[in-house]
Amino acid sequence: MKVSVLYAGLNTPHAGWVAIDELAELLSFYFDAEVLSPKVLPNSWLQRQIRPHQVNYEPLNTTGSDVLIVVARGPGDLGMVNAIADCRKKFGKIYGFVTDSYFQAGFVKETALFDAITVTAHEDMAFPQTRYHIPVHQLYQGADCLTWVPRSTHHRDIDVMGFGRTPPSYQACFSQRFHQSSSPYLYLHSPLGNLSGASVHLERGMLFKLLQRTRISLAFHLYVEPQGGRPRAMMVTSRWLESLLSGCIVAGRRPVSRMADEMLCWPGATLELSEHAQTAAEELEALLLRNDSLAAQRRTNIAEMLARHDWRYRIQTFCRLMNLPVPAKLHADLVRLQNLGASFASQ
């Protein structure tokens, strides 16, 4: 079976989407797939007036394959199939994995060309299923645990780390409290590295090395002090998974959702901070005084990530949902994950 994988990350890399790009890269590896990534073309003045939200792509040269898998950062990325002329004639089946599937307004008419897609939340299934009359399955986000799991134990010199979006009142309070010379605590926060460009994949290793040297990693759901007018959801994003995989204690404001209940289901997976930033800072300091007693929780977080949330489990499930054969070389890595997880759990 010949497989092609289409994703945006090669031509438009962004730090916020590297985890999703890693799924595409793993799919490409396990299926020995053709890799396709379209370049976005600038819209003319007339195009911006007529179709202000339409994205145009430079044509991709491919003869097609039995299966095309589109790894979409958001619903709009399903439109990348427009970069392939006569895509429905060139591919026997077209499947999609959609990450920010809660963003209903982002779905494009090309969604109807797909044989089936997956969305990350159960409540996101009905809209594309009803609107585009295609099969829709639920499949949670994951992480490349086998690549980024800590290889050795490091001293955790970074007391608190906030990467990505931190609610403004918390950011201001923590900076004021922890950046003072009188504070013994180190608070490291974004911006870290480049937001876009070719270097973001290289800097992925830097992020994980920082996390593996961090005691507490911050994570807040998207409704905490929201900014901008875009729809949002109570979803578990990459920062939770990457922080847990790195052995951090994850503190913040956990999503209130079925997704969070099912994905972050082990005791101590997250610790809730106060709605008031000043009180939250005091809670962080109290946690830091307990650092030595949290070693077992760190190992548990790593073990649970290895047992539950590696992308390889998602690929296995994706194959089952789409009636695709599981690649032979995936099986050995699934066994490696289980063994590695068991080793952390038994420490």
N, C-alpha and C positions, 0 to 999 in steps of 0.2 A: 504494500500500500504506500503510495506516494502522498506526502503531506506537505503543505505550505503553511507558514505562520506569518501573519501580517500584524505589525504593531508600529506605533509611532516612535518608540524610543531611540532607534538608531539615528533618525534624522532630526528629531526634536527632543533631545534628552533634557529632563527636568528632575531636580533633586526630589521633589515631592512624589514622583512617579517611578522612581528606580525600582522599588519593590515589585511593581506590576510588570516592569520591563523584564525583571528576573524570571517571572513566570513564562514570558514569551521565549526567553533564552533557554529555559529548561525544556519547554515543549520542543523547541528546535533541536536540542541535543538528543532527547530521548527518541524522537521520531526521525532523526536524521533528516530534518525538514529543510525545504527551501525557505530562506528568510527574506521577507519583503517589508520595506519601510518607505512610505511615500514622502516626498518633499511637498510642503505646503506652498502653493503659488499665491502671490499677492493678488488681491482682487482689484479690478479696474474701478474707476469712479462709478461707471454705470452699473457694474455688478454690485457695488456696495449700496447703491440706491434701490435696485430691484430686489436683491436677495441679501440683505445685510448680514444674515447669520450663516450663509452658505460658505463652506470651505471648499476650495478647489485644489486639486492635487496634480502634481506632475505625473504623467502616465508611467506606469510600471511595466517592464518588459518581462512577461512570464508566459509560458505555454500552458500553465495550469497543472492540476494534479487531482488525485482522487478526493482529497479533503483540504479545505482551507479553514484554518482556525484564526479568527480575528481576536486579538487581545486588546480590549478597549478600556482606556482609562476612564472614560465616561461614555454615555450613550452616543454622543456625537461622533465618536471614533468609529462607529459601525459604518459611517459614510466613507471610510477609507477604501471600501470596495470600489468606489467610483474611480480610483486610480488604475483599475484593471478593466480594460475594454472587454465587453461581453463576458463579465465574470461568471455569470450563471452558466454559460456554455463551456467555460474552461475548467470548472470544478464540479465534481460529482456531488459533493455536499459542502455547505458553508455553515460553520458554527461560530458562535461568539461567546466570549467571556466578558461581561460588563461589570466594571468596578463600582463607580458612583451611580448605581442604577436608580437611586432615589430621585435623581434629577430628571423628572418626567419631561420637562420642556426640551431637554437635550436630545430626545430620541428623534431620529431622522427617518425619512420615508424609505431609505434603503434597508431599514430593519426588516421590512417585508420580504427581502430577498433571502433571508437566512432560513436555514432548515430548522434551527433551534438556537436559543441563547441561554446563558445562565446569568442570573442576577445575584447580588450578594445578600439581600434581605428577603425574607418570606413575603413581607408586605409589598415588595416591589414587583411581584410576579404578575399581578392582575392587569396592570396598565398595558405593558407591551403585548401581553397575550390577547387582550380584548381589542386593542387598537390595530395590531398588525396580523392577527390571526396565525401566530406561529407558536410552537411549543416553547415554554419558558420554564426553566428549572432553577432551583436555588442552590448556590454554592458559595461558601464563605471565602473571604480573602485568606491568604496564607503568607508564609515567609520562607526564604531559602535557609532553613535551619541547618541543614547539613553543611553548608558552606560557612555560615557565620557563627556557629556555636563556639563558645570560648574553648580554645585549645589548651589553655593553662590558666592557673589562678593568679590574678594580679591584685596588688594592693589597690584599693579603691580610694584614690586621692581626691576625686571630684565628689563633693558632698551632694550637690543637687544639680541636675541638668535639665534644661528646658529647650528642646529642639522643635522647630516648626512653630506653629501658632500657640502662644500663651496668652490668655485673656489679659487685657491691658492693666486692670487694677492689680492683678497678681504679679504681673511683670514689674510694674512700678514699685510695688511693696517689697518684693523679694530683692530687687536690685538695690533699693535704698537700704535694706537691712543687711544684706550679705556682702555687698561690695565695700562697705566701710572697713577701714584698716583695723578697727576695733573688733570686728567679727572674725572668729576663727574659721568660718565656713567659706568654702569656695562654691559659688553659683555660676555655672557655665551655661550660656544660652545662645540662641540664634541671634545674628546670622553666623553660621558655621560653614565655611567653604563657599562654593559657587552654587547659585540657584539653578542655573541652566548652562548648557554648553557641554563639550566633550568630556570635560574633567569630572563631571558629577559621578560617573561610574567609577572612576579611579578613587574619588574621595569617599566612596561607599565604605571602603575599608577603614578610613579614618573615623567615620561615624561610629562604627561598631567597636573599634579600639577605645574610643572615648567612653562609649556606653559600658564596656567591660571594665572600665576603671571608675565607674560611677556608682554611688550608693543608692541615691533616690533619683528616679526619672519621673518628670511631670507629664501628666496626660489629662486633658480636659475634653469633655464632649462638646460638640459643635454649637450647643445652645447656651453655653456659658459666655456671656458678654459677646453675642454674635456681632459680626461686622459685615457690612455689605448687604445687598438685597437678594443674593442667591439662595434658593431653597437649601435646607440642611436636614440632617437626619441623625438619629441616635445610633450611629454605626461605630464599630470597632475598627479603627484605622491602623495604619502600619506602625505608628509610634508605640501603641500598646504591645504589639507582637514583637517588635524589635527590642524594646526595653526588657520585656520578660525573657526573651531568648538570651539576652546579655547578662542575665542574673541580677538585674536591678530590682529594687523595691519600687513598685509603680504607685504613685500617689497623685491624687487630683480629684476630678469629678467624673465618675464612671457613667457611661451611657445607661439610660433606663430603657431597656429594650430586650426583646427575645434574643437578639444577636449577642448582646453582652452576657446575658444569663447563660447561654449555651457555650459561648466561646471562652469566657473567663469564669469557669465553673468550679475551680478548685479553691479551697480555703486560702485566704491571704493573697489571691491573685492581684487585687488592687486594694488600696487603702484610701478611704474617702477623706478629703480635706474640707474644712469649713467653707461656707459660702462667703465668708468675710476674709479678705486677703490677710489682714493683720493677724487674725486668729490662726489662719492656715500657716503663716510663717512660724508661729509658736509651735504648732503641731509638727512641722518639719524639724525644728530643733529638738523636740522631744524624741522624734524617731531617730535622729542622728545620734543621740545619747545611747540608744539601744542597738547600735550597729552590730556589735558582736553577737547579740542574741538572734539576729536575723539571717545568719548564715544558712540555716536549714531552709528557710523560705526562698533564698536565692537559688539553691540547688533544685528545690521543688519547681520553681518557675521555669528553669531550663528544661527539666525533665518533662514537664507537662507540655511545653512547646514542642519538644522533639516527638512526643507521643501523639499530639493532636493537630498541629497547625503547619506542618511543612507543606510547601507547594506540591511535593510529590504525592501526598495523600489526595490533594485536590485534583491532580492530573489523573490519578487512578479513578476517582469518582467521576470526573469529566468523561473519561473513556466509557465508564458504565452507563452514564446518562445518555451518551450519544451513540451507543452501540459500536464503539471503536475497540479494536484489540489493544490490550495493555502492552506497551513496548517491553520487549524481553529484558532489556538492561535496567528497566525501572525496578524490577523485583528485587534485585540485589541491594539497591539503595534503600528500599523500604525496610529490608531486614537490618541494614546498618543503622537506620534511624531508630528502630525498636531497641536494638542492642545498646546504642549510645544513650538513649533515654533511660533504659534500665540501669546503666552504670551510674548516671547522676542520681537516680532515685535511691540507689543502694548506699550512697556515700554517707 
